[in-house]
Amino acid sequence: MSNRSRPDFYTQKAKKEGYMARSVYKLEEIQNKTKLIKSGDRVLDVGASPGSWTQYCLRLLKGKGMVVGADLKPLGQFKARGELHFIQGDVFSDAVRDDLAQWGPFDVIVSDAAPSTTGNRLMDTRRSYDLVEQILDFSLLWLKPGGNFTVKVFQGGDETEISDRMKQEFDQVKKLKPKAVRKESFEYYLIGLGRKEQPQDESE
Ligand SMILES: C[S@@+](CC[C@H](N)C(=O)[O-])C[C@H]1O[C@@H](n2cnc3c(N)ncnc32)[C@H](O)[C@@H]1O
């Protein structure tokens, strides 16, 4: 059995705790270290399927606040504890935008979204970088002032451009590689805390 096919500590823990995926422990560590999500928050989970981050947010909120999840693929089967609305589709599509308009803006946006990979490292890094840029633009449309944000990034692209942009938009920007990220993976998370107030447009 290869290392990858052997269920690891986090896979077994996720199974035992009833989570859809081991990636839940990445968000758990981000939450423990940054207190991204607070009781009563309205959270948007971008790239939510199969649903472990959504499950984690719902458990954390304990019925106070709500979670909206969006993904190209459906959620897995789990019992949602608390208020959940799921939108299936491309988050950048008009249909998803129209649906989101009924639920946003959000206090927190979390994104573990990843493009489908081709196996070509250069192409995959480019695609994931483009996706992160798109997610940041998209999130700035839906995030309240004071709101918090995290996004998955793959090392190897122009990540400093993304973190520099985030520094303009958030009071604090942190970078974290949670313990649950597999050793061979190039992924890490950027976290933006406290979205800055937008300057008023003088022409309005
Ligand atoms: C690693 S998975 C997310 C796992 C999830 N955080 C969990 O814990 O269950 C990445 C997801 O991003 C989604 N995704 C990628 N691009 C997307 C897009 N443009 N719109 C919606 N979902 C997208 C994929 O369909 C995939 O399900």
PDBQT file of the ligand as one rigid body, heavy atoms in Angstrom, charges set to zero:
ROOT
HETATM    1  C1  LIG A 301     -10.565  20.356  -2.200  1.00  0.00    +0.000 C 
HETATM    2  S1  LIG A 301     -12.246  20.459  -2.667  1.00  0.00    +0.000 S 
HETATM    3  C2  LIG A 301     -12.991  21.253  -1.268  1.00  0.00    +0.000 C 
HETATM    4  C3  LIG A 301     -13.111  20.366  -0.044  1.00  0.00    +0.000 C 
HETATM    5  C4  LIG A 301     -13.979  20.972   1.029  1.00  0.00    +0.000 C 
HETATM    6  N1  LIG A 301     -13.339  22.119   1.660  1.00  0.00    +0.000 N 
HETATM    7  C5  LIG A 301     -14.287  19.984   2.130  1.00  0.00    +0.000 C 
HETATM    8  O1  LIG A 301     -13.654  20.079   3.174  1.00  0.00    +0.000 OA
HETATM    9  O2  LIG A 301     -15.145  19.123   1.934  1.00  0.00    +0.000 OA
HETATM   10  C6  LIG A 301     -12.219  21.744  -3.869  1.00  0.00    +0.000 C 
HETATM   11  C7  LIG A 301     -13.569  22.034  -4.483  1.00  0.00    +0.000 C 
HETATM   12  O3  LIG A 301     -13.483  23.256  -5.232  1.00  0.00    +0.000 OA
HETATM   13  C8  LIG A 301     -14.520  23.194  -6.201  1.00  0.00    +0.000 C 
HETATM   14  N2  LIG A 301     -14.394  24.242  -7.220  1.00  0.00    +0.000 N 
HETATM   15  C9  LIG A 301     -13.312  24.541  -7.988  1.00  0.00    +0.000 A 
HETATM   16  N3  LIG A 301     -13.607  25.570  -8.825  1.00  0.00    +0.000 NA
HETATM   17  C10 LIG A 301     -14.902  25.938  -8.570  1.00  0.00    +0.000 A 
HETATM   18  C11 LIG A 301     -15.775  26.931  -9.111  1.00  0.00    +0.000 A 
HETATM   19  N4  LIG A 301     -15.375  27.762 -10.093  1.00  0.00    +0.000 N 
HETATM   20  N5  LIG A 301     -17.036  27.033  -8.615  1.00  0.00    +0.000 NA
HETATM   21  C12 LIG A 301     -17.453  26.186  -7.629  1.00  0.00    +0.000 A 
HETATM   22  N6  LIG A 301     -16.666  25.229  -7.076  1.00  0.00    +0.000 NA
HETATM   23  C13 LIG A 301     -15.404  25.093  -7.541  1.00  0.00    +0.000 A 
HETATM   24  C14 LIG A 301     -14.357  21.775  -6.758  1.00  0.00    +0.000 C 
HETATM   25  O4  LIG A 301     -15.531  21.352  -7.417  1.00  0.00    +0.000 OA
HETATM   26  C15 LIG A 301     -14.038  20.973  -5.481  1.00  0.00    +0.000 C 
HETATM   27  O5  LIG A 301     -15.180  20.322  -4.981  1.00  0.00    +0.000 OA
ENDROOT
TORSDOF 0
